[in-house]
Amino acid sequence: MNKVILKAQKMTIEDFRKIKKAHNGRPYKKMFFQCELREFIDGDAIFGLVAYGGYKKGGKHCGPPFPLQNNDEGSDAVCETWPLTFGNLEFDIFELLKSKKQDYKKIVLDFNPGISKNPHADYTITLGASSEDLNPSPPDPPSDY
């Protein structure tokens, strides 16, 4: 009881396309992810991820939130010690996708949750054999997208 549960998440390329076109068709340069409280059951707080596309033209802008799907094949992270900090998670999805020559309709990005040492909620993105850590901000400074 009284746990924070970070759900494993996934995003398809079709999801990515919806996010990319969500804000007047402007090209996004970066993806931002935030933890979102999805349920509160018997003292346990269950979080998932929402994604925002970001671009910088006439100032920095982000599109509307897009909730990611639970990944039932992934492992959730459970935190029972405090404090636990949540920050924006940043990722350059375009670089990862450019490195893949697969059929885009079959691509699924897996978001695997964890708790860093300092402790922050964090996620690792996996695409096939490639994986990258999301940049939690804070403690790292936000990027200049």
GUDO-751620 format. One record per residue: residue number from 1; residue in one letter; chain; x, y, z of N, C-alpha, C in turn. Coordinates in nm, 4 decimals, padded with zeros to 6 digits, always signed. Each point is the difference from the previous one (the first is absolute). Layout:
<rs>
R, num, residuo, cadena, n_X, n_Y, n_Z, ca_X, ca_Y, ca_Z, c_X, c_Y, c_Z
R, NUM, A, A, X, Y, Z, X, Y, Z, X, Y, Z
...
</rs>
This chain:
<rs>
R, num, residuo, cadena, n_X, n_Y, n_Z, ca_X, ca_Y, ca_Z, c_X, c_Y, c_Z
R, 1, M, A, +00.0843, -00.1188, +00.0000, -00.0843, +00.1188, +00.0000, +00.0885, +00.1247, +00.0000
R, 2, N, A, -00.0514, +00.1093, -00.0501, +00.0719, +00.1263, -00.0102, +00.1252, -00.0110, -00.0848
R, 3, K, A, -00.0184, -00.0467, -00.1216, +00.1092, -00.0140, -00.0956, -00.0261, +00.0923, -00.1191
R, 4, V, A, +00.1077, +00.0332, -00.0678, -00.0091, +00.0660, -00.1304, +00.0367, -00.1056, -00.1028
R, 5, I, A, -00.0867, -00.0207, -00.0962, +00.0221, -00.0999, -00.1042, +00.0129, +00.0733, -00.1331
R, 6, L, A, +00.1159, -00.0179, -00.0632, +00.0243, +00.0573, -00.1324, -00.0252, -00.1103, -00.1016
R, 7, K, A, -00.1019, +00.0172, -00.0818, -00.0388, -00.1023, -00.0971, +00.0949, -00.0010, -00.1193
R, 8, A, A, +00.0333, -00.1203, -00.0473, +00.0699, -00.0133, -00.1273, -00.0947, +00.0511, -00.1080
R, 9, Q, A, +00.0543, +00.0712, -00.0981, -00.0815, +00.0643, -00.1021, +00.0507, -00.0387, -00.1386
R, 10, K, A, -00.0820, +00.0294, -00.1011, +00.0423, -00.0217, -00.1383, -00.0639, +00.1060, -00.0885
R, 11, M, A, +00.0652, +00.0210, -00.1156, -00.0487, +00.0962, -00.0966, +00.0314, -00.0557, -00.1384
R, 12, T, A, -00.0982, -00.0001, -00.0863, +00.0206, -00.0458, -00.1378, +00.0386, +00.1198, -00.0878
R, 13, I, A, +00.0438, -00.0294, -00.1199, +00.0305, +00.1082, -00.0932, -00.1274, +00.0750, -00.0373
R, 14, E, A, -00.1115, -00.0693, -00.0047, -00.1273, +00.0680, -00.0271, -00.0304, +00.1005, +00.1110
R, 15, D, A, +00.0267, -00.0379, +00.1258, -00.0149, +00.0943, +00.1114, +00.0905, +00.1208, -00.0216
R, 16, F, A, +00.1253, -00.0278, -00.0367, +00.0968, +00.1069, -00.0231, -00.0499, +00.0961, -00.1087
R, 17, R, A, -00.0560, -00.0539, -00.1060, -00.0516, +00.0854, -00.1080, -00.1142, +00.0885, +00.0494
R, 18, K, A, -00.0857, -00.0550, +00.0855, -00.1094, +00.0809, +00.0561, +00.0556, +00.1138, +00.0841
R, 19, I, A, +00.1009, -00.0294, +00.0793, +00.0613, +00.1031, +00.0841, +00.0644, +00.1055, -00.0885
R, 20, K, A, +00.0700, -00.0423, -00.1029, +00.0720, +00.0919, -00.0876, -00.0943, +00.0962, -00.0704
R, 21, K, A, -00.1185, -00.0464, -00.0379, -00.0943, +00.0833, -00.0742, -00.1006, +00.0716, +00.0906
R, 22, A, A, +00.0111, -00.0193, +00.1279, -00.1038, +00.0477, +00.0915, -00.0076, +00.1510, +00.0133
R, 23, H, A, +00.1048, +00.0722, -00.0332, +00.0012, +00.1438, +00.0240, +00.0243, +00.0754, -00.1300
R, 24, N, A, -00.1020, +00.0153, -00.0787, +00.0041, +00.0768, -00.1245, +00.1022, -00.0527, -00.1003
R, 25, G, A, +00.0329, -00.1288, +00.0084, +00.0914, -00.0597, -00.0967, +00.1428, +00.0495, +00.0083
R, 26, R, A, +00.0359, +00.0721, +00.1054, +00.1371, +00.0512, +00.0127, +00.0945, -00.1152, +00.0314
R, 27, P, A, +00.1211, +00.0031, -00.0573, +00.0940, -00.1098, +00.0236, +00.0590, +00.0060, +00.1411
R, 28, Y, A, -00.0140, -00.1073, +00.0729, +00.0572, -00.0069, +00.1341, +00.1452, -00.0413, -00.0080
R, 29, K, A, +00.0811, +00.0572, +00.0836, +00.1421, -00.0303, +00.0039, +00.0354, -00.0888, +00.1188
R, 30, K, A, -00.0863, -00.0072, +00.0970, +00.0303, -00.0712, +00.1230, -00.1293, -00.0544, +00.0567
R, 31, M, A, +00.0117, -00.1081, +00.0750, -00.1152, -00.0534, +00.0726, +00.0260, +00.0199, +00.1486
R, 32, F, A, -00.1026, +00.0422, +00.0710, +00.0058, +00.0149, +00.1443, -00.1021, -00.0952, +00.0600
R, 33, F, A, +00.0377, -00.0625, +00.1085, -00.0880, -00.0945, +00.0669, -00.0145, +00.0425, +00.1448
R, 34, Q, A, -00.1190, -00.0154, +00.0539, -00.0252, +00.0278, +00.1412, -00.0786, -00.1159, +00.0579
R, 35, C, A, +00.0264, -00.0261, +00.1287, -00.0789, -00.1004, +00.0704, -00.1371, +00.0579, +00.0285
R, 36, E, A, -00.0999, -00.0843, -00.0135, -00.1384, +00.0413, +00.0196, -00.0645, -00.0967, +00.0987
R, 37, L, A, -00.0634, +00.0540, +00.1034, -00.0730, -00.0837, +00.0951, -00.1225, -00.0559, -00.0708
R, 38, R, A, -00.0048, -00.1325, -00.0127, -00.1103, -00.0636, -00.0720, -00.1045, -00.0581, +00.0942
R, 39, E, A, +00.0458, -00.0543, +00.1126, -00.0927, -00.0602, +00.0958, +00.0561, +00.0148, +00.1406
R, 40, F, A, -00.0910, -00.0007, +00.0945, +00.0375, +00.0004, +00.1410, -00.0847, -00.1083, +00.0654
R, 41, I, A, +00.0633, -00.1146, +00.0300, -00.0743, -00.1161, +00.0487, +00.0588, -00.0481, +00.1318
R, 42, D, A, -00.0803, -00.0035, +00.1037, +00.0416, -00.0512, +00.1315, +00.1309, +00.0606, +00.0471
R, 43, G, A, +00.0192, +00.1284, -00.0192, +00.1207, +00.0684, +00.0444, +00.1157, -00.0070, -00.0977
R, 44, D, A, -00.0151, -00.0717, -00.1105, +00.1052, -00.0101, -00.1002, -00.0281, +00.0974, -00.1138
R, 45, A, A, +00.1040, +00.0744, -00.0393, -00.0109, +00.0949, -00.1101, +00.0602, -00.0643, -00.1249
R, 46, I, A, -00.0794, -00.0103, -00.1056, +00.0421, -00.0672, -00.1231, +00.0173, +00.1056, -00.1086
R, 47, F, A, +00.1236, +00.0046, -00.0547, +00.0356, +00.1012, -00.0989, +00.0271, -00.0625, -00.1353
R, 48, G, A, -00.0339, +00.0725, -00.1053, +00.0372, -00.0319, -00.1369, +00.0718, +00.1207, -00.0574
R, 49, L, A, +00.0210, +00.0010, -00.1305, +00.0677, +00.1115, -00.0656, -00.0928, +00.0696, -00.0989
R, 50, V, A, +00.0175, +00.1311, -00.0111, -00.0594, +00.0766, -00.1082, +00.1148, +00.0608, -00.0797
R, 51, A, A, -00.0197, +00.0141, -00.1303, +00.1013, +00.0554, -00.0888, -00.0465, +00.1343, -00.0547
R, 52, Y, A, +00.0960, +00.0883, -00.0215, -00.0240, +00.1296, -00.0629, +00.1043, +00.0169, -00.1102
R, 53, G, A, -00.0406, +00.0495, -00.1141, +00.0965, +00.0374, -00.1029, +00.0414, +00.1437, +00.0231
R, 54, G, A, +00.1283, +00.0296, -00.0200, +00.0491, +00.1355, +00.0214, +00.0695, +00.0547, -00.1233
R, 55, Y, A, -00.0143, +00.1287, -00.0230, +00.0707, +00.0662, -00.1097, +00.0360, +00.1404, +00.0440
R, 56, K, A, +00.0938, +00.0584, -00.0714, +00.0458, +00.1339, +00.0350, -00.0043, +00.0859, -00.1249
R, 57, K, A, -00.1031, +00.0781, -00.0132, -00.0130, +00.0954, -00.1107, -00.0820, +00.1161, +00.0547
R, 58, G, A, +00.0628, +00.1136, +00.0154, -00.0676, +00.1127, +00.0626, -00.0206, -00.0261, +00.1482
R, 59, G, A, +00.0922, -00.0730, +00.0623, -00.0112, -00.0378, +00.1411, -00.0185, -00.1498, +00.0122
R, 60, K, A, +00.0153, -00.0524, +00.1202, -00.0152, -00.1434, +00.0223, -00.1473, -00.0332, +00.0199
R, 61, H, A, -00.0451, -00.1071, -00.0658, -00.1396, -00.0402, +00.0077, -00.0093, -00.1509, +00.0153
R, 62, C, A, -00.1030, -00.0446, +00.0683, -00.0296, -00.1432, +00.0109, -00.1437, -00.0219, -00.0427
R, 63, G, A, -00.0233, -00.1159, -00.0601, -00.1344, -00.0361, -00.0400, -00.0793, -00.0552, +00.1171
R, 64, P, A, -00.1207, -00.0472, -00.0259, -00.0859, -00.0531, +00.1056, +00.0521, -00.1358, +00.0504
R, 65, P, A, -00.0434, -00.0412, +00.1195, +00.0451, -00.1286, +00.0536, -00.0596, -00.1173, -00.0761
R, 66, F, A, +00.0792, -00.1069, -00.0110, -00.0428, -00.1228, -00.0652, +00.0344, -00.1166, +00.0929
R, 67, P, A, -00.0990, -00.0670, +00.0593, +00.0300, -00.1089, +00.0945, +00.0562, -00.1230, -00.0711
R, 68, L, A, +00.1071, -00.0567, +00.0550, +00.0554, -00.1238, -00.0523, -00.0816, -00.1177, +00.0516
R, 69, Q, A, +00.0173, -00.1158, -00.0622, -00.0740, -00.1209, +00.0363, +00.0805, -00.0817, +00.1013
R, 70, N, A, -00.0702, -00.0716, +00.0882, +00.0678, -00.0936, +00.0886, +00.0582, -00.1129, -00.0826
R, 71, N, A, +00.1202, -00.0436, +00.0375, +00.0656, -00.1118, -00.0656, -00.0073, -00.1195, +00.0942
R, 72, D, A, -00.0953, -00.0880, -00.0232, -00.0208, -00.1142, +00.0887, +00.1157, -00.0996, -00.0046
R, 73, E, A, +00.0846, +00.0081, -00.1020, +00.1157, -00.0892, -00.0092, +00.1216, +00.0556, +00.0743
R, 74, G, A, -00.0050, +00.1266, +00.0410, +00.1113, +00.0629, +00.0703, -00.0118, -00.0179, +00.1502
R, 75, S, A, +00.1043, +00.0427, +00.0704, +00.0020, -00.0077, +00.1465, -00.0219, +00.1384, +00.0589
R, 76, D, A, -00.0937, +00.0106, +00.0923, -00.0249, +00.1256, +00.0694, +00.1075, +00.0222, +00.1059
R, 77, A, A, +00.0228, +00.1256, +00.0372, +00.0905, +00.0340, +00.1100, -00.0858, +00.0385, +00.1195
R, 78, V, A, +00.0395, -00.0461, +00.1169, -00.0755, +00.0273, +00.1225, +00.0915, +00.0721, +00.0980
R, 79, C, A, -00.0457, +00.1108, +00.0535, +00.0761, +00.0777, +00.0976, -00.0772, +00.0006, +00.1314
R, 80, E, A, +00.0687, -00.0426, +00.1065, -00.0608, +00.0001, +00.1332, +00.0785, +00.0852, +00.0984
R, 81, T, A, +00.1020, +00.0714, -00.0483, +00.0790, +00.0879, +00.0863, -00.0129, +00.1427, -00.0510
R, 82, W, A, +00.0237, +00.0961, +00.0857, -00.0229, +00.1398, -00.0336, +00.1238, +00.0794, +00.0315
R, 83, P, A, +00.0247, +00.1109, -00.0612, -00.0832, +00.0639, -00.1021, +00.0210, -00.0624, -00.1377
R, 84, L, A, -00.0888, +00.0297, -00.0909, +00.0113, -00.0362, -00.1404, -00.0339, +00.1246, -00.0801
R, 85, T, A, +00.0885, +00.0369, -00.0922, -00.0180, +00.1226, -00.0761, -00.0413, -00.0320, -00.1435
R, 86, F, A, -00.0886, +00.0823, -00.0536, -00.0435, -00.0107, -00.1384, +00.0479, +00.1243, -00.0736
R, 87, G, A, +00.0556, -00.0177, -00.1181, +00.0414, +00.1125, -00.0828, -00.0388, -00.0271, -00.1437
R, 88, N, A, +00.0139, +00.1002, -00.0849, -00.0210, -00.0228, -00.1432, +00.1042, -00.0980, -00.0500
R, 89, L, A, -00.0396, -00.0869, -00.0911, +00.0914, -00.0941, -00.0627, +00.0108, +00.0386, -00.1459
R, 90, E, A, +00.1228, +00.0156, -00.0497, +00.0208, +00.0470, -00.1365, +00.0639, -00.1095, -00.0834
R, 91, F, A, -00.0326, +00.0011, -00.1294, +00.0541, -00.1012, -00.0890, -00.0086, +00.0474, -00.1438
R, 92, D, A, +00.1085, -00.0212, -00.0759, -00.0002, +00.0334, -00.1427, -00.0393, -00.1249, -00.0780
R, 93, I, A, -00.1300, -00.0208, -00.0149, -00.0529, -00.1202, -00.0651, +00.0407, -00.0064, -00.1468
R, 94, F, A, +00.0201, +00.1142, -00.0620, +00.0337, +00.0030, -00.1418, +00.1332, -00.0689, -00.0273
R, 95, E, A, +00.0981, +00.0198, +00.0876, +00.1305, -00.0633, -00.0183, -00.0114, -00.1516, +00.0096
R, 96, L, A, -00.0767, -00.0481, +00.0950, -00.0172, -00.1444, +00.0147, -00.0711, -00.0591, -00.1216
R, 97, L, A, -00.1044, +00.0658, -00.0473, -00.0747, -00.0513, -00.1148, +00.0812, +00.0049, -00.1287
R, 98, K, A, +00.0842, +00.1022, -00.0155, +00.0828, +00.0092, -00.1203, +00.0976, -00.1166, -00.0089
R, 99, S, A, +00.0392, -00.0557, +00.1143, +00.0982, -00.1083, +00.0004, -00.0620, -00.1341, -00.0385
R, 100, K, A, -00.1301, -00.0072, -00.0128, -00.0678, -00.1258, -00.0312, -00.0486, +00.0002, -00.1437
R, 101, K, A, +00.0235, -00.1097, -00.0693, -00.0438, -00.0130, -00.1396, -00.1135, -00.1020, -00.0101
R, 102, Q, A, -00.0725, -00.0191, +00.1087, -00.1064, -00.0997, +00.0042, -00.1280, +00.0550, -00.0615
R, 103, D, A, -00.0971, -00.0885, -00.0111, -00.1341, +00.0398, -00.0393, -00.0595, +00.0789, +00.1172
R, 104, Y, A, -00.0220, +00.1291, -00.0199, -00.0457, +00.0861, +00.1088, -00.1316, -00.0438, +00.0632
R, 105, K, A, -00.0849, -00.0665, -00.0762, -00.1291, -00.0418, +00.0561, +00.0158, -00.1048, +00.1090
R, 106, K, A, +00.1137, -00.0676, +00.0041, +00.0231, -00.1047, +00.0995, +00.0781, +00.0498, +00.1213
R, 107, I, A, +00.0464, +00.1240, -00.0031, +00.0836, +00.0506, +00.1078, -00.0840, +00.0349, +00.1221
R, 108, V, A, +00.0445, -00.0503, +00.1149, -00.0591, +00.0349, +00.1284, +00.1143, +00.0412, +00.0921
R, 109, L, A, -00.0117, +00.1169, +00.0593, +00.0970, +00.0458, +00.0983, -00.0469, -00.0452, +00.1377
R, 110, D, A, +00.0874, -00.0670, +00.0746, -00.0309, -00.0434, +00.1360, +00.0619, +00.0980, +00.0986
R, 111, F, A, -00.0760, +00.0398, +00.0998, +00.0454, +00.0913, +00.1047, +00.0036, -00.0789, +00.1305
R, 112, N, A, +00.1221, -00.0274, +00.0472, +00.0184, -00.0832, +00.1192, +00.0327, +00.0884, +00.1191
R, 113, P, A, -00.0836, -00.0032, +00.1051, +00.0171, +00.0910, +00.1127, +00.1089, -00.0452, +00.0967
R, 114, G, A, +00.0522, +00.0975, +00.0720, +00.0979, -00.0266, +00.1051, +00.0049, +00.1162, +00.0968
R, 115, I, A, +00.0795, -00.0187, +00.1035, +00.0214, +00.1043, +00.0994, +00.1513, +00.0246, +00.0057
R, 116, S, A, +00.0425, +00.1228, -00.0280, +00.1422, +00.0321, +00.0026, +00.0487, +00.0132, +00.1440
R, 117, K, A, +00.1338, +00.0110, +00.0164, +00.0600, +00.0053, +00.1340, -00.0393, +00.1239, +00.0786
R, 118, N, A, -00.0319, +00.1108, -00.0662, -00.0140, +00.1280, +00.0720, -00.1324, +00.0300, +00.0688
R, 119, P, A, -00.1054, -00.0627, +00.0142, -00.0737, -00.0883, -00.0897, -00.1005, +00.0784, -00.0846
R, 120, H, A, +00.0031, -00.0239, -00.1283, -00.0938, +00.0560, -00.0965, -00.0678, -00.1152, -00.0740
R, 121, A, A, -00.1231, +00.0213, -00.0412, -00.0656, -00.0940, -00.0902, +00.0673, +00.0154, -00.1359
R, 122, D, A, +00.0395, -00.1123, -00.0600, +00.0602, +00.0089, -00.1328, -00.0474, -00.1164, -00.0865
R, 123, Y, A, +00.0229, +00.0128, -00.1283, -00.0394, -00.1017, -00.0971, +00.1134, -00.0212, -00.0993
R, 124, T, A, +00.0114, -00.1224, -00.0492, +00.0906, -00.0336, -00.1094, -00.0866, -00.0363, -00.1200
R, 125, I, A, +00.0320, +00.0582, -00.1157, -00.0736, -00.0307, -00.1231, +00.0758, -00.1085, -00.0744
R, 126, T, A, -00.0727, -00.1035, -00.0429, +00.0607, -00.1097, -00.0738, -00.0705, -00.0142, -00.1346
R, 127, L, A, +00.0812, -00.0126, -00.1043, -00.0484, -00.0259, -00.1344, +00.0878, -00.1103, -00.0559
R, 128, G, A, -00.0524, -00.1214, -00.0056, +00.0806, -00.1136, -00.0426, +00.1147, -00.0210, +00.0970
R, 129, A, A, +00.1234, -00.0001, -00.0513, +00.1177, -00.0184, +00.0840, +00.0565, +00.1321, +00.0503
R, 130, S, A, -00.0547, +00.1132, -00.0435, +00.0482, +00.1315, +00.0420, -00.0786, +00.0487, +00.1207
R, 131, S, A, +00.0701, +00.0633, +00.0927, -00.0709, +00.0617, +00.1123, +00.0723, +00.1277, +00.0405
R, 132, E, A, -00.0778, +00.0945, +00.0518, +00.0524, +00.1277, +00.0472, -00.0766, +00.0413, +00.1237
R, 133, D, A, +00.0723, +00.0644, +00.0919, -00.0645, +00.0531, +00.1192, -00.0609, +00.1345, -00.0309
R, 134, L, A, -00.1174, +00.0238, +00.0555, -00.0588, +00.1333, -00.0089, +00.0782, +00.0912, +00.0926
R, 135, N, A, +00.0123, +00.1234, -00.0355, +00.0748, +00.0987, +00.0767, -00.0942, +00.0668, +00.0996
R, 136, P, A, +00.0064, -00.0422, +00.1302, -00.0908, +00.0658, +00.0953, +00.0438, +00.1430, +00.0272
R, 137, S, A, -00.0930, +00.0908, -00.0082, +00.0288, +00.1407, +00.0220, -00.1000, +00.0571, +00.0998
R, 138, P, A, +00.0385, +00.0335, +00.1234, +00.1332, -00.0135, +00.0565, +00.0314, -00.1451, +00.0328
R, 139, P, A, +00.1215, -00.0389, +00.0369, +00.1131, +00.0833, +00.0393, +00.0795, +00.0556, -00.1165
R, 140, D, A, -00.0056, -00.0631, -00.1183, +00.0720, +00.0548, -00.1148, -00.0736, +00.1228, -00.0507
R, 141, P, A, +00.0733, +00.0972, -00.0545, -00.0679, +00.1176, -00.0546, -00.0811, -00.0369, -00.1229
R, 142, P, A, -00.1126, +00.0659, -00.0235, -00.0781, -00.0286, -00.1199, +00.0786, +00.0368, -00.1251
R, 143, S, A, -00.0267, -00.0718, -00.1064, +00.0710, +00.0267, -00.1248, -00.0529, +00.1262, -00.0648
R, 144, D, A, +00.0758, +00.0492, -00.0940, -00.0436, +00.1136, -00.0795, -00.0449, -00.0539, -00.1355
R, 145, Y, A, -00.1228, -00.0474, -00.0051, -00.0488, -00.0625, -00.1227, -00.0283, +00.1048, -00.1018
</rs>
